[in-house]
């Protein structure tokens, strides 16, 4: 008997498009972003030479789902000016967040998007399983927002799977807004993208 997996021919992924205006946000509630945690340290990595490559690679390999990037991709992103911050606990990396600028490849869409110079794109944020539910995602994102704001970025946008309630709530707690939905639909070998214009405009 032949078994056919319908997902090989058809699947649909649903995302919320989220957005925050960095230019006005910090004027409204600056104390919201003074998030700290005494046992954790957030560091910005600007090139792999300034940080232990082994530590990054070890953290990637420890992920509890398929890693969305490897150490070569880390190097490539940093060369293109992407923002990369890591969360450390007892000298080990237990989380991170990326922000893309200019031209960003979105794996979920299998497509590159081009952003305005004043806009950044949030993606590939992660907290290791044993460190979740401690508010660390909010710690990471608040730091990323401060860095982007200080570097002159005015808008921050991203996508989240609609089923990922924890991530949705984390962004909403930091005053992001849901501005729409977008869809990635696979039909046989064709992938259709619906609603992504809201990300780049």
C-alpha positions in Angstrom: 0.0 0.0 0.0 1.3 3.4 -1.0 1.1 6.2 1.7 0.9 9.8 0.4 1.8 12.6 2.7 -0.4 15.5 1.6 2.1 18.0 3.2 4.5 17.2 0.4 2.0 18.7 -2.0 0.0 21.2 0.0 0.6 23.2 3.2 -0.4 26.6 4.5 1.5 28.7 7.1 -0.2 31.6 8.8 1.6 34.5 10.4 0.8 37.7 12.2 2.7 40.7 11.0 3.9 42.7 13.9 5.2 46.3 14.0 6.5 48.9 16.4 7.5 52.6 15.8 10.8 53.0 17.7 10.9 56.7 17.1 7.8 57.4 19.3 7.8 54.4 21.5 10.6 55.3 23.9 9.2 58.8 24.4 5.9 57.3 25.6 7.2 54.7 28.2 10.9 54.6 28.5 10.9 52.6 31.8 9.2 49.7 30.0 12.5 48.8 28.4 14.7 48.8 31.5 14.4 45.1 31.7 17.2 43.3 33.6 17.9 39.8 35.0 20.7 39.4 37.5 21.8 35.9 36.3 21.8 36.7 32.6 23.9 38.9 30.3 23.0 40.2 26.9 25.9 40.8 24.5 25.9 42.2 20.9 28.1 40.3 18.5 29.4 42.4 15.5 31.8 39.8 14.1 32.7 36.2 14.9 36.3 37.1 15.6 35.1 39.1 18.6 33.4 36.1 20.1 34.0 32.4 20.6 32.9 30.6 17.5 32.8 27.3 19.4 30.3 28.8 21.9 28.0 29.9 19.1 28.2 26.6 17.3 27.6 24.6 20.5 24.5 26.7 21.3 23.1 26.2 17.7 23.6 22.4 17.9 21.8 22.3 21.3 18.5 23.7 19.9 15.4 21.6 20.5 14.3 21.9 16.9 16.0 22.1 13.5 18.5 25.1 13.6 17.5 27.8 11.1 21.1 28.8 10.5 24.7 27.5 11.0 28.0 29.2 11.8 28.7 30.0 8.2 25.3 31.8 8.0 26.2 33.7 11.1 29.3 35.0 9.5 27.4 35.9 6.3 24.7 37.8 8.2 27.2 39.8 10.3 29.2 40.8 7.1 25.9 42.2 5.8 25.4 44.3 8.9 22.7 42.3 10.6 22.2 42.8 14.3 22.9 39.7 16.5 22.6 39.7 20.3 23.1 36.6 22.5 21.9 35.8 26.0 24.5 34.3 28.3 24.1 32.2 31.5 27.1 30.9 33.3 29.3 31.5 30.3 27.1 29.6 27.9 24.8 31.0 25.2 21.2 30.1 26.0 19.4 32.4 23.6 19.7 35.0 20.9 17.8 37.4 18.6 18.5 38.6 15.0 17.5 41.8 13.3 18.0 42.0 9.5 18.5 45.2 7.6 18.4 46.2 3.9 17.9 42.8 2.2 16.6 39.9 4.3 16.0 36.3 3.4 12.9 34.9 5.1 13.2 31.1 5.3 9.4 30.7 6.0 8.7 32.4 2.7 11.9 31.2 0.8 12.1 34.8 -0.4 14.2 37.9 0.0 12.6 41.2 1.1 14.0 44.6 0.7 13.5 47.1 3.6 13.7 50.8 3.8 16.9 52.2 5.4 15.1 53.2 8.5 13.4 49.8 9.1 14.7 46.5 10.6 13.2 43.0 10.6 13.0 40.8 13.7 13.6 37.1 13.1 15.2 33.9 14.5 14.7 34.8 18.2 15.3 31.8 20.5 15.5 30.9 24.1 16.7 27.4 25.1 14.0 25.1 26.6 15.3 25.1 30.1 15.4 28.9 30.3 11.9 29.6 29.0 9.0 31.2 30.9 11.3 33.6 32.8 10.7 36.7 30.8 14.0 36.3 28.9 12.5 36.8 25.5 11.4 40.3 26.6 14.8 41.0 28.0 16.4 40.1 24.7 14.0 42.1 22.6 14.0 45.2 24.8 17.8 45.3 24.4 17.6 44.8 20.6 15.0 47.7 20.4 17.3 49.9 22.4 20.3 49.1 20.1 18.3 49.8 16.9 16.8 53.0 18.3 20.3 54.3 19.2 21.5 53.5 15.7 18.8 55.5 14.1 16.2 52.9 13.1 12.7 54.2 13.3 10.6 51.1 12.5 10.8 47.5 13.5 8.7 44.8 11.9 8.5 41.0 12.1 6.3 37.9 11.6 5.2 35.3 14.1 3.3 32.0 13.5 -0.3 32.6 14.6 -0.1 29.6 16.9 2.9 30.9 18.9 0.9 32.6 21.7 3.9 33.1 24.0 5.9 35.1 21.4 2.8 37.1 20.4 2.2 38.1 24.0 5.9 38.9 24.5 5.9 41.4 21.6 2.5 42.9 22.7 3.9 43.5 26.2 6.6 45.6 24.6 4.0 47.7 22.8 4.3 46.1 19.3 1.1 45.9 17.3 -0.4 43.3 15.1 -1.0 45.1 11.8 -2.1 42.2 9.6 -1.7 38.6 8.6 0.3 36.9 5.8 0.3 33.4 4.4 2.8 31.1 2.8 0.9 28.5 0.7 2.5 25.6 -1.0 0.6 23.9 -3.9 2.7 21.1 -5.4 6.0 22.8 -6.3 4.6 26.3 -6.3 4.7 28.6 -3.2 2.3 31.5 -3.0 2.9 34.5 -0.7 0.0 36.6 0.4 0.1 39.8 2.4 3.8 40.3 2.6 3.6 43.9 1.2 2.8 45.2 4.7 6.2 44.1 5.8 8.2 46.3 3.4 6.0 49.4 3.1 
